[in-house]
Amino acid sequence: MRGVTGRLMLLDTASLYFRAYFGVPESVKAPDGTPVNAVRGLLEFIDRLVKDHHPDALVACMDADWRPQWRVDLIPSYKAHRVAEEHEVGPDEEEVPDTLSPQVPIIEAVLDALGIARVGVSGYEADDVIGTFTALAKGPVDIVTGDRDLYQLVDDEREVRVLYPLKGVGTLQLTDETWLREKYGVDGRGYADLALLRGDPSDGLPGVPGIGEKTAAKLLAEFGDLAGIMAAVEDPKAKLTPSQRKRLDESRPYVAVAPKVVRVAGDVPLPQVETALPRAPRDPEMLDALGTRWGLGGSLHRLVATLGA
């Protein structure tokens, strides 16, 4: 596993099965009436991704903990609005549609039977697993996600790009540093600072009041990075408006802790797994049983054929 040298594809699995769930009608059901729209949609996504992008290695990265306590300790509002149920011990439960939750174990069982590496690490989000695999990769990396947070990993020199689904996965935005600079005025490394300053209501990140995306991009262009901006607050000659200076100064407690929350970890203790794209199912009997029980039909057969090809 360490240092994959071919093209590595990393799936932000939850992001993709959420998209599949909302993109495939709930009328797609197993013989017993259980909705399997997310399962079938995800299998079709993977089939299309393998056909179109030819990865040598593939990892389905999972959220073992979607809201790690170490992030909440730093910023208590982090993803707080998405908590469905709090637990004294172990991760809080995320608000997930009632008919999606039962499909997640089916997805996991099918990936395991196919032999597609599935990695989640206790205390970390899928983003952190993706960040660590990316840091270890020796060759090009394609990160497939509907989460813009991972733009921070884009690195043209290392051939790391984000494939962002616009419509299913047939239409993907290939996000490289040229695209980031045109859209946001920053490169991959600068995107985390931009996100931190701007804030992100969907993740419960407050940002710096009064500093939106365009202002954040201008400040980063002027002062280089977050450290440069905060140094400018101290410098009376620096080109900051009085209101920017005041708001940045008042936001020091947030700015001090936010980088650790916003930046994905690159040092997650990954398990040893076989990441090579499987050419044949790891457990054909189990895969047949799952396919029959859950009525996965053509979605599963097409993916098995694509992997075999």
C-alpha positions as CSV (number, residue, x, y, z in Angstrom):
1,M,0.0,0.0,0.0
2,R,2.7,2.5,1.0
3,G,3.4,4.9,-1.8
4,V,1.2,3.7,-4.7
5,T,3.2,4.5,-7.9
6,G,0.4,4.2,-10.6
7,R,-2.7,6.4,-10.8
8,L,-4.5,6.3,-7.5
9,M,-8.2,7.1,-7.3
10,L,-9.6,8.1,-3.9
11,L,-13.3,8.1,-3.4
12,D,-14.9,10.3,-0.8
13,T,-17.5,7.5,-0.4
14,A,-20.1,9.2,1.7
15,S,-20.1,12.3,-0.5
16,L,-20.7,10.0,-3.5
17,Y,-23.4,7.8,-2.0
18,F,-25.3,10.9,-0.8
19,R,-25.3,12.1,-4.4
20,A,-26.3,8.7,-5.7
21,Y,-29.2,8.6,-3.1
22,F,-30.6,12.0,-4.3
23,G,-29.8,11.3,-8.0
24,V,-31.4,7.8,-8.3
25,P,-35.2,7.4,-7.6
26,E,-36.2,5.8,-4.3
27,S,-38.4,3.5,-6.4
28,V,-35.3,1.5,-7.1
29,K,-35.7,-1.3,-4.5
30,A,-34.6,-4.8,-3.5
31,P,-37.0,-7.7,-3.9
32,D,-38.0,-7.2,-0.3
33,G,-38.9,-3.6,-0.9
34,T,-35.8,-2.0,0.7
35,P,-34.6,1.0,-1.3
36,V,-31.2,0.4,-2.9
37,N,-31.0,3.6,-5.0
38,A,-27.8,4.7,-3.2
39,V,-26.2,1.3,-3.6
40,R,-26.9,1.0,-7.3
41,G,-26.1,4.6,-7.9
42,L,-22.7,4.3,-6.2
43,L,-21.9,1.1,-8.2
44,E,-22.7,2.9,-11.4
45,F,-20.6,5.8,-10.4
46,I,-17.6,3.5,-9.7
47,D,-18.2,1.7,-13.0
48,R,-18.1,5.0,-14.9
49,L,-15.1,6.4,-13.0
50,V,-13.0,3.2,-13.7
51,K,-14.0,3.2,-17.4
52,D,-13.3,6.9,-17.9
53,H,-10.2,7.4,-15.8
54,H,-8.4,4.0,-15.7
55,P,-7.0,4.0,-12.1
56,D,-4.3,1.5,-11.2
57,A,-5.4,1.6,-7.5
58,L,-8.7,2.5,-5.9
59,V,-9.7,3.2,-2.3
60,A,-13.2,3.9,-1.0
61,C,-12.4,6.3,1.9
62,M,-14.9,6.2,4.8
63,D,-15.9,8.5,7.7
64,A,-15.1,6.4,10.7
65,D,-15.9,9.6,12.6
66,W,-17.7,12.3,10.6
67,R,-17.3,14.9,13.4
68,P,-14.0,14.1,15.3
69,Q,-13.9,15.3,18.9
70,W,-10.5,16.9,18.4
71,R,-12.0,19.3,15.8
72,V,-15.1,20.0,18.0
73,D,-12.8,20.8,21.0
74,L,-11.2,23.5,18.9
75,I,-14.4,24.9,17.2
76,P,-17.5,23.7,19.1
77,S,-19.8,24.8,16.2
78,Y,-18.1,22.4,13.8
79,K,-20.9,20.4,12.0
80,A,-23.1,20.9,15.2
81,H,-26.2,21.6,13.1
82,R,-25.9,18.1,11.5
83,V,-26.0,16.2,14.7
84,A,-29.0,13.9,14.9
85,E,-28.1,12.3,18.3
86,E,-25.3,12.9,20.8
87,H,-23.5,10.0,22.4
88,E,-21.5,10.1,25.7
89,V,-19.1,7.5,24.2
90,G,-18.1,7.3,20.5
91,P,-19.1,9.5,17.6
92,D,-22.3,11.5,17.5
93,E,-24.9,10.4,14.9
94,E,-25.2,12.4,11.8
95,E,-28.5,13.4,10.4
96,V,-29.0,11.0,7.5
97,P,-32.2,10.3,5.5
98,D,-34.1,7.3,7.0
99,T,-33.9,5.3,3.8
100,L,-30.2,6.0,3.2
101,S,-28.9,4.7,6.6
102,P,-29.8,1.0,6.0
103,Q,-28.1,1.1,2.6
104,V,-24.6,2.0,4.0
105,P,-23.9,-1.5,5.4
106,I,-25.0,-3.0,2.0
107,I,-22.5,-0.7,0.2
108,E,-19.7,-1.7,2.6
109,A,-20.5,-5.4,2.1
110,V,-20.5,-5.1,-1.7
111,L,-17.3,-3.2,-1.8
112,D,-15.6,-5.8,0.5
113,A,-16.9,-8.7,-1.7
114,L,-15.7,-6.9,-4.8
115,G,-12.2,-6.5,-3.3
116,I,-12.2,-2.7,-3.5
117,A,-10.1,-1.3,-0.6
118,R,-12.4,0.4,2.0
119,V,-10.6,2.5,4.6
120,G,-11.9,4.4,7.6
121,V,-9.8,5.2,10.7
122,S,-11.2,5.8,14.1
123,G,-11.1,9.5,15.1
124,Y,-10.8,10.7,11.6
125,E,-13.0,11.8,8.7
126,A,-12.7,10.4,5.1
127,D,-11.1,13.7,4.2
128,D,-8.2,12.9,6.5
129,V,-7.8,9.4,5.1
130,I,-7.8,11.0,1.6
131,G,-5.2,13.5,2.7
132,T,-2.9,10.8,4.1
133,F,-3.1,8.5,1.0
134,T,-2.4,11.6,-1.1
135,A,0.7,12.5,1.0
136,L,2.0,8.9,0.6
137,A,1.3,8.5,-3.2
138,K,4.2,8.4,-5.5
139,G,2.2,8.8,-8.7
140,P,-0.8,10.9,-9.9
141,V,-3.9,11.1,-7.6
142,D,-7.5,11.6,-8.6
143,I,-9.8,12.5,-5.7
144,V,-13.5,12.1,-6.4
145,T,-15.6,14.2,-4.1
146,G,-18.6,16.5,-4.0
147,D,-16.9,18.4,-1.2
148,R,-14.9,21.5,-2.1
149,D,-12.9,21.3,1.1
150,L,-10.6,18.8,-0.7
151,Y,-9.6,21.5,-3.2
152,Q,-6.8,22.2,-0.7
153,L,-5.0,19.0,-1.8
154,V,-4.8,20.0,-5.5
155,D,-1.2,20.1,-6.6
156,D,-0.2,20.3,-10.2
157,E,3.5,19.5,-9.6
158,R,2.5,16.2,-7.9
159,E,-0.4,15.6,-10.4
160,V,-3.0,15.7,-7.7
161,R,-6.4,16.8,-8.9
162,V,-10.0,16.7,-7.7
163,L,-12.8,15.2,-9.9
164,Y,-15.9,17.1,-8.8
165,P,-19.2,15.6,-10.0
166,L,-21.5,18.2,-11.6
167,K,-24.1,15.8,-12.9
168,G,-23.7,12.2,-11.8
169,V,-20.1,11.3,-12.5
170,G,-20.5,11.5,-16.2
171,T,-19.8,15.2,-16.1
172,L,-16.9,16.0,-13.8
173,Q,-15.1,19.2,-13.2
174,L,-11.4,18.4,-13.4
175,T,-10.1,20.7,-10.7
176,D,-6.4,21.6,-11.1
177,E,-4.5,24.7,-10.0
178,T,-5.2,26.6,-13.2
179,W,-8.9,26.2,-12.6
180,L,-8.6,27.1,-8.9
181,R,-6.7,30.3,-9.7
182,E,-9.3,31.3,-12.3
183,K,-12.2,30.6,-9.9
184,Y,-10.8,31.6,-6.5
185,G,-7.5,33.3,-7.1
186,V,-5.6,30.8,-5.1
187,D,-3.7,27.5,-5.6
188,G,-4.4,24.3,-3.7
189,R,-2.4,25.3,-0.6
190,G,-4.2,28.7,-0.5
191,Y,-7.6,27.2,-0.7
192,A,-7.6,26.1,3.0
193,D,-6.8,29.7,4.1
194,L,-9.5,31.1,1.8
195,A,-12.1,28.6,3.3
196,L,-11.0,29.4,6.8
197,L,-11.3,33.2,6.3
198,R,-14.6,33.0,4.4
199,G,-16.2,30.4,6.7
200,D,-18.5,27.6,5.7
201,P,-22.0,27.4,7.1
202,S,-22.4,23.8,5.9
203,D,-19.5,22.8,8.3
204,G,-20.4,25.3,11.1
205,L,-17.2,27.3,10.5
206,P,-17.9,31.0,11.4
207,G,-15.1,32.5,9.3
208,V,-13.9,36.1,9.9
209,P,-17.0,38.5,10.0
210,G,-17.1,40.8,7.0
211,I,-14.5,38.8,5.0
212,G,-16.2,37.0,2.2
213,E,-14.6,34.9,-0.6
214,K,-13.5,37.8,-2.8
215,T,-12.0,39.8,0.1
216,A,-10.2,36.7,1.4
217,A,-8.7,36.0,-2.1
218,K,-7.5,39.7,-2.3
219,L,-5.9,39.5,1.1
220,L,-4.2,36.3,0.2
221,A,-2.9,37.7,-3.1
222,E,-1.6,40.8,-1.2
223,F,-0.1,39.0,1.9
224,G,0.7,35.5,0.7
225,D,-1.0,33.3,3.3
226,L,-2.9,33.4,6.6
227,A,0.3,34.1,8.6
228,G,1.1,37.0,6.3
229,I,-2.4,38.5,6.7
230,M,-2.2,38.2,10.5
231,A,1.3,39.8,10.5
232,A,-0.2,42.7,8.4
233,V,-2.7,43.4,11.2
234,E,0.3,44.4,13.3
235,D,1.9,46.5,10.6
236,P,0.3,50.0,10.5
237,K,1.7,50.5,6.9
238,A,0.0,47.3,5.6
239,K,-2.8,47.8,3.0
240,L,-5.8,46.9,5.2
241,T,-8.9,48.9,5.7
242,P,-9.6,49.9,9.4
243,S,-12.6,47.6,9.4
244,Q,-10.6,44.6,8.1
245,R,-7.8,45.3,10.6
246,K,-10.3,45.4,13.4
247,R,-12.2,42.3,12.4
248,L,-9.1,40.2,11.9
249,D,-7.7,41.4,15.2
250,E,-10.9,40.4,17.0
251,S,-10.9,37.0,15.3
252,R,-7.5,36.0,16.6
253,P,-8.9,33.2,18.9
254,Y,-10.7,31.7,15.9
255,V,-7.7,32.2,13.5
256,A,-5.4,30.5,16.0
257,V,-7.4,27.2,16.1
258,A,-9.1,27.1,12.7
259,P,-6.2,25.9,10.6
260,K,-6.1,22.6,12.4
261,V,-9.8,22.1,11.9
262,V,-9.9,23.2,8.2
263,R,-6.8,21.5,7.0
264,V,-7.1,17.8,6.3
265,A,-4.7,15.6,8.3
266,G,-1.8,14.0,6.4
267,D,-0.6,11.7,9.1
268,V,-3.5,9.3,9.8
269,P,-2.4,5.8,10.9
270,L,-3.6,3.9,7.8
271,P,-4.1,0.1,8.0
272,Q,-2.2,-2.1,5.6
273,V,-4.6,-2.7,2.7
274,E,-4.4,-3.9,-0.9
275,T,-5.2,-0.9,-3.0
276,A,-4.7,-2.3,-6.5
277,L,-7.9,-2.2,-8.6
278,P,-9.4,-5.7,-8.4
279,R,-9.6,-7.6,-11.7
280,A,-12.0,-10.2,-10.2
281,P,-14.2,-10.2,-7.1
282,R,-12.5,-11.1,-3.9
283,D,-15.5,-13.2,-2.7
284,P,-17.6,-14.2,-5.8
285,E,-20.1,-16.3,-3.8
286,M,-20.8,-13.5,-1.3
287,L,-21.1,-11.0,-4.2
288,D,-23.6,-13.2,-6.0
289,A,-25.6,-13.6,-2.7
290,L,-25.6,-9.8,-2.1
291,G,-26.5,-9.1,-5.8
292,T,-29.5,-11.5,-5.6
293,R,-30.7,-10.5,-2.1
294,W,-30.6,-6.7,-2.8
295,G,-31.5,-6.9,-6.5
296,L,-28.4,-5.1,-7.7
297,G,-28.7,-6.6,-11.2
298,G,-27.1,-4.7,-14.1
299,S,-25.4,-2.1,-11.9
300,L,-23.3,-4.9,-10.3
301,H,-22.8,-7.0,-13.4
302,R,-21.5,-4.0,-15.4
303,L,-19.0,-3.0,-12.7
304,V,-17.7,-6.6,-12.4
305,A,-17.3,-6.7,-16.2
306,T,-15.5,-3.3,-16.2
307,L,-13.1,-4.4,-13.5
308,G,-12.4,-7.6,-15.5
309,A,-11.7,-5.7,-18.6
